[in-house]
């Protein structure tokens, strides 16, 4: 069987979809020697992952530039050019796959979540419009839809009338790099980064769905009620960051909040281990990898009681209503004041996070390719 996987998000280091694609690619070639895999992208890459696979390079149209170039490549060039390759299965790890046409191979897409349809006010108009115009048709033409949680499965059935039997639930994993460090390793990392002795951590792109303005408001209230920790926020600017910095200025908290930008997994490991607690009051998540990463490192987590997050973190985290600022403030204070609760969450969090690994994700994805081909 010849299997194609669209890998452009790996090349672009593009957020959660890039992480997801890269992680399953790390394991597929190790566990499947029967089939041939081809990574489909638009230009040559020197990333190590391409040393393990065959490639199909389909260049972008030189007459189209900017944002439109990516869209034209995905929805016009890719489906047209892929017809000439004798592939048996093609998997696009992005929900708006190039499958709006009838194509001569089995088609698999991964739908991580439907947030642009469920909370359209948090996204750019173009993103929302594309999802409204293309998602239903893409799903209709797909032979199998992979999704990453039962919550996302319910959303697919409710919002897009997708039959349950067309959906395969395959959980994401946690990178094996994330684990508890020794105390001396943590202290060395703090010194290298010039970190405060005590701080609270939040990880995720600076996007409205991450709910950072309310997080900052809750943190400000907690500081007024005696909290002494600094706040460290990790993540690059994605969209709508202006409100975050306006809130920060309004609260006069510039000296208490540290924005690191994007960091490597190695540095993220140190930050998780060094933090007193981890906050993830996301307004909606199809899965939620950062809470599991923090739990793997033995750092207690506060996250939202909505969407997929209770399903993923189980009893290993403290759940709050992300729209209620006071609830988040109370949870922060509770973790500072209640040492027994903190230790319980650490133990349960490590145990819960151990249930998720990318090797299992890759294996179940490989099984899906086989089932689709033999259907």
C-alpha positions as CSV (number, residue, x, y, z in Angstrom):
1,X,0.0,0.0,0.0
2,X,1.3,3.5,-0.9
3,X,0.2,6.1,1.7
4,X,0.6,9.8,1.3
5,X,0.6,12.2,4.3
6,X,0.4,16.0,3.8
7,X,3.3,17.4,5.8
8,X,3.4,21.1,5.0
9,X,2.5,22.0,8.6
10,X,5.6,20.2,9.8
11,X,7.7,22.4,7.4
12,X,6.1,25.5,8.7
13,X,6.3,24.6,12.4
14,X,2.7,25.4,12.4
15,X,1.2,25.0,15.9
16,X,-0.6,21.9,17.2
17,X,-1.2,20.4,13.7
18,X,2.5,20.6,13.0
19,X,3.2,18.9,16.4
20,X,0.6,16.2,15.7
21,X,1.9,15.4,12.2
22,X,5.5,15.3,13.3
23,X,4.8,13.0,16.2
24,X,2.9,10.4,14.2
25,X,5.6,10.5,11.6
26,X,8.3,9.8,14.2
27,X,6.8,6.4,14.8
28,X,5.0,5.2,11.6
29,X,8.1,4.3,9.7
30,X,9.4,2.3,12.8
31,X,6.3,0.2,13.2
32,X,5.2,-0.3,9.6
33,X,7.6,-2.0,7.2
34,X,4.9,-3.4,4.9
35,X,3.7,-0.1,3.4
36,X,5.4,2.8,1.6
37,X,4.9,6.3,3.0
38,X,5.2,9.5,1.0
39,X,5.3,12.9,2.6
40,X,3.5,15.5,0.5
41,X,4.7,19.1,0.7
42,X,5.5,22.1,-1.5
43,X,9.3,22.5,-1.3
44,X,12.5,20.7,-0.3
45,X,13.1,20.6,3.5
46,X,16.2,19.7,5.5
47,X,14.2,18.5,8.5
48,X,15.4,15.1,9.8
49,X,12.0,13.6,9.5
50,X,12.3,13.6,5.6
51,X,15.3,11.2,5.9
52,X,12.9,8.5,6.9
53,X,10.4,8.8,4.1
54,X,9.9,9.1,0.4
55,X,8.7,12.5,-0.7
56,X,6.2,14.0,-3.2
57,X,7.1,17.7,-3.8
58,X,4.3,19.7,-5.4
59,X,5.5,23.3,-5.8
60,X,3.2,26.2,-5.2
61,X,2.0,28.4,-8.1
62,X,4.4,31.2,-8.6
63,X,1.7,33.5,-9.8
64,X,-0.1,33.5,-6.5
65,X,1.6,35.1,-3.4
66,X,1.0,35.6,0.3
67,X,-1.8,33.9,2.2
68,X,-3.5,33.1,-1.1
69,X,-0.6,31.0,-2.2
70,X,-1.1,28.5,0.6
71,X,-4.9,28.4,-0.1
72,X,-4.4,27.9,-3.9
73,X,-1.8,25.1,-3.3
74,X,-4.0,23.3,-0.9
75,X,-7.4,23.5,-2.7
76,X,-6.4,23.7,-6.4
77,X,-2.8,22.6,-7.1
78,X,-2.7,19.7,-4.6
79,X,-5.9,17.8,-5.7
80,X,-5.1,18.4,-9.4
81,X,-1.5,17.2,-9.1
82,X,-2.1,14.3,-6.7
83,X,-4.2,12.5,-9.4
84,X,-1.1,11.5,-11.3
85,X,0.5,9.7,-8.3
86,X,-0.7,6.1,-7.8
87,X,-1.4,6.5,-4.1
88,X,-3.8,4.2,-2.3
89,X,-4.5,6.3,0.8
90,X,-3.9,10.0,1.5
91,X,-4.1,11.5,5.0
92,X,-4.4,15.2,5.6
93,X,-3.8,16.1,9.3
94,X,-5.8,19.3,8.8
95,X,-9.6,19.3,8.7
96,X,-9.8,21.5,5.5
97,X,-8.1,18.9,3.4
98,X,-7.7,19.0,-0.4
99,X,-10.6,16.6,-0.9
100,X,-13.3,18.8,-2.2
101,X,-13.0,17.0,-5.5
102,X,-13.4,13.3,-6.3
103,X,-9.9,11.8,-6.2
104,X,-8.7,8.3,-7.1
105,X,-7.5,7.2,-3.6
106,X,-8.9,6.6,-0.2
107,X,-9.1,9.8,1.8
108,X,-8.5,10.4,5.6
109,X,-8.6,13.7,7.4
110,X,-8.0,14.6,11.0
111,X,-10.5,17.1,12.5
112,X,-9.0,18.4,15.7
113,X,-11.9,20.5,16.7
114,X,-14.7,22.7,15.3
115,X,-13.8,25.9,17.3
116,X,-14.1,28.2,14.3
117,X,-17.8,27.1,13.9
118,X,-18.6,26.9,17.6
119,X,-16.9,30.2,18.7
120,X,-16.7,32.1,15.4
121,X,-16.3,35.5,17.2
122,X,-12.8,34.4,18.4
123,X,-11.4,33.8,14.9
124,X,-10.7,35.8,11.8
125,X,-13.5,36.1,9.3
126,X,-11.6,34.3,6.6
127,X,-11.0,31.3,8.9
128,X,-14.6,31.1,9.8
129,X,-15.7,31.5,6.1
130,X,-13.4,28.7,4.9
131,X,-14.7,26.3,7.5
132,X,-18.3,27.1,6.6
133,X,-17.6,26.8,2.9
134,X,-15.3,23.8,2.8
135,X,-15.5,21.6,5.9
136,X,-18.8,19.9,5.2
137,X,-17.8,19.1,1.6
138,X,-14.3,17.9,2.7
139,X,-15.9,15.6,5.3
140,X,-18.4,14.3,2.9
141,X,-15.7,13.2,0.4
142,X,-13.4,11.7,3.1
143,X,-13.6,7.9,3.7
144,X,-12.7,8.3,7.3
145,X,-12.5,11.2,9.8
146,X,-10.0,10.9,12.6
147,X,-10.7,13.1,15.6
148,X,-8.9,13.4,18.9
149,X,-11.6,13.2,21.6
150,X,-15.1,12.0,22.2
151,X,-16.1,15.7,22.7
152,X,-14.9,16.4,19.1
153,X,-16.8,13.4,17.9
154,X,-20.0,14.7,19.5
155,X,-19.4,18.1,17.9
156,X,-19.0,16.5,14.4
157,X,-22.2,14.6,14.8
158,X,-24.1,17.6,16.2
159,X,-22.9,20.5,14.0
160,X,-22.2,18.6,10.7
161,X,-24.4,15.5,10.9
162,X,-21.4,13.2,10.5
163,X,-22.5,9.5,11.1
164,X,-20.8,8.0,14.1
165,X,-19.4,5.1,12.1
166,X,-17.4,7.5,9.9
167,X,-15.4,8.8,12.8
168,X,-12.4,7.2,14.4
169,X,-11.4,8.6,17.8
170,X,-7.6,8.5,18.3
171,X,-6.2,10.4,21.3
172,X,-3.1,12.6,20.9
173,X,0.0,11.8,23.0
174,X,2.6,13.4,25.2
175,X,6.1,13.8,24.0
176,X,8.4,11.4,26.0
177,X,10.7,14.4,26.8
178,X,8.3,15.6,29.5
179,X,9.1,14.1,32.9
180,X,9.9,15.2,36.4
181,X,13.5,16.6,36.8
182,X,15.7,16.4,39.8
183,X,15.8,19.5,42.1
184,X,19.3,20.4,41.1
185,X,18.4,20.3,37.4
186,X,15.5,22.6,38.1
187,X,17.6,25.1,40.0
188,X,20.2,25.1,37.2
189,X,17.5,25.8,34.7
190,X,16.1,28.7,36.7
191,X,19.6,30.3,37.0
192,X,20.2,29.9,33.2
193,X,16.9,31.6,32.4
194,X,17.1,34.1,35.2
195,X,13.7,33.0,36.4
196,X,12.0,34.1,39.6
197,X,12.3,31.6,42.5
198,X,8.5,31.1,42.4
199,X,6.2,31.5,39.4
200,X,3.0,30.4,37.7
201,X,3.1,29.1,34.1
202,X,0.7,29.3,31.2
203,X,1.5,27.8,27.7
204,X,-0.3,28.3,24.4
205,X,-0.4,30.7,21.5
206,X,-1.5,34.2,22.1
207,X,-5.0,33.7,20.6
208,X,-8.4,34.8,22.0
209,X,-9.4,31.1,22.5
210,X,-6.7,30.8,25.1
211,X,-8.6,33.2,27.4
212,X,-5.5,35.2,28.5
213,X,-7.3,38.5,29.3
214,X,-9.4,36.7,32.0
215,X,-6.3,34.8,33.2
216,X,-4.6,38.1,33.7
217,X,-7.6,39.5,35.5
218,X,-7.7,36.5,37.8
219,X,-4.0,36.7,38.4
220,X,-4.3,40.4,39.3
221,X,-7.1,39.6,41.8
222,X,-5.0,36.9,43.4
223,X,-2.0,39.2,43.7
224,X,-4.2,41.7,45.6
225,X,-5.2,38.9,47.9
226,X,-1.7,37.9,48.8
227,X,-0.3,35.8,45.9
228,X,3.4,36.5,45.4
229,X,4.3,34.4,42.4
230,X,5.2,36.0,39.0
231,X,3.3,34.8,35.9
232,X,5.2,33.3,32.9
233,X,3.3,33.1,29.6
234,X,4.8,30.9,26.8
235,X,3.6,31.1,23.2
236,X,3.9,33.1,20.0
237,X,1.4,35.7,18.8
238,X,-1.2,34.1,16.6
239,X,-4.1,36.5,16.5
240,X,-5.9,39.0,18.7
241,X,-3.0,39.6,21.0
242,X,-3.8,43.3,21.3
243,X,-6.4,42.7,23.9
244,X,-4.0,40.7,26.0
245,X,-1.5,43.6,26.2
246,X,-4.2,46.2,26.7
247,X,-5.5,44.2,29.7
248,X,-2.0,43.9,31.0
249,X,-1.5,47.6,30.8
250,X,-4.9,48.4,32.3
251,X,-4.1,46.2,35.3
252,X,-0.6,47.7,35.6
253,X,0.9,44.2,35.8
254,X,3.7,44.7,33.3
255,X,6.4,44.0,35.9
256,X,4.7,40.8,37.2
257,X,4.1,39.0,33.8
258,X,6.9,37.6,31.7
259,X,6.2,36.7,28.0
260,X,8.8,34.3,26.6
261,X,7.5,33.8,23.1
262,X,7.9,30.4,21.5
263,X,10.4,28.1,23.2
264,X,11.9,24.6,22.5
265,X,10.6,21.4,24.1
266,X,13.8,21.2,26.1
267,X,13.2,24.7,27.6
268,X,9.5,23.9,28.0
269,X,10.5,20.8,30.1
270,X,12.5,23.1,32.4
271,X,9.7,25.7,32.7
272,X,7.0,23.0,33.5
273,X,9.3,21.6,36.2
274,X,10.2,24.9,37.7
275,X,6.6,26.3,37.9
276,X,4.5,26.1,41.1
277,X,1.4,25.5,39.0
278,X,0.1,25.5,35.5
279,X,-2.9,27.5,34.2
280,X,-4.8,26.6,31.0
281,X,-8.3,28.3,31.2
282,X,-8.9,27.7,27.5
283,X,-12.4,28.6,26.2
284,X,-12.5,25.5,23.9
285,X,-10.1,22.7,23.1
286,X,-10.3,19.6,20.9
287,X,-7.8,17.9,23.1
288,X,-5.4,20.0,25.2
289,X,-1.8,18.9,25.0
290,X,-0.1,21.5,27.4
291,X,-2.0,20.3,30.5
292,X,-0.8,16.8,29.9
293,X,2.7,17.9,29.4
294,X,2.6,19.8,32.7
295,X,1.1,16.8,34.5
296,X,3.8,14.6,33.1
297,X,6.4,16.9,34.7
298,X,4.7,16.7,38.1
299,X,3.3,20.2,38.1
300,X,-0.3,20.7,39.3
301,X,-2.7,21.9,36.7
302,X,-5.8,24.2,36.7
303,X,-7.8,24.0,33.5
304,X,-11.3,24.5,32.1
305,X,-14.4,22.4,32.8
306,X,-15.5,22.7,29.2
307,X,-15.1,21.0,25.8
308,X,-12.7,18.0,25.8
309,X,-10.5,19.1,28.8
310,X,-12.3,17.2,31.6
311,X,-12.2,14.1,29.3
312,X,-8.5,14.4,28.8
313,X,-7.2,15.4,32.3
314,X,-9.6,13.2,34.2
315,X,-9.1,13.5,38.0
316,X,-5.5,14.8,37.5
317,X,-6.3,18.5,37.4
318,X,-8.4,21.2,39.1
319,X,-11.3,22.2,36.8
320,X,-12.8,25.8,36.7
321,X,-15.3,27.7,34.6
322,X,-13.1,29.7,32.3
323,X,-15.6,32.5,32.0
324,X,-15.6,33.1,35.8
325,X,-12.5,35.1,36.8
326,X,-13.2,34.6,40.5
327,X,-13.2,30.8,40.1
328,X,-9.7,30.9,38.6
329,X,-8.5,33.2,41.3
330,X,-9.9,30.9,44.0
331,X,-8.3,27.9,42.3
332,X,-4.8,29.6,42.3
333,X,-5.1,30.5,46.0
334,X,-6.3,27.0,46.8
335,X,-3.2,25.4,45.3
336,X,-0.9,27.7,47.1
337,X,-2.7,27.2,50.5
338,X,-3.6,23.5,50.4
339,X,-0.4,21.4,50.2
340,X,-2.3,18.1,50.4
341,X,-4.5,19.0,47.4
342,X,-1.4,20.0,45.5
343,X,0.4,16.7,46.2
344,X,-2.7,14.7,45.3
345,X,-3.0,16.5,42.0
346,X,0.7,15.9,41.3
347,X,0.4,12.1,41.8
348,X,-2.9,11.8,39.9
349,X,-1.6,14.0,37.1
350,X,1.5,11.9,36.5
351,X,-0.6,8.7,36.5
352,X,-3.2,10.2,34.1
353,X,-0.7,11.7,31.6
354,X,1.1,8.4,31.3
355,X,-2.1,7.0,29.6
356,X,-1.3,9.1,26.5
357,X,1.6,8.5,24.2
358,X,2.3,9.2,20.5
359,X,3.4,5.7,19.7
360,X,-0.1,4.5,20.5
361,X,-1.5,7.4,18.4
362,X,0.7,6.4,15.4
363,X,-0.3,2.7,15.7
364,X,-4.0,3.4,15.7
365,X,-3.6,5.8,12.8
366,X,-1.7,3.1,10.8
367,X,-4.6,0.7,11.6
368,X,-7.0,3.3,10.2
369,X,-5.1,3.5,6.9
370,X,-5.4,-0.3,6.6
371,X,-9.1,-0.4,7.4
372,X,-9.9,2.4,5.0
373,X,-7.9,0.7,2.2
374,X,-9.6,-2.7,2.8
375,X,-13.1,-1.3,3.2
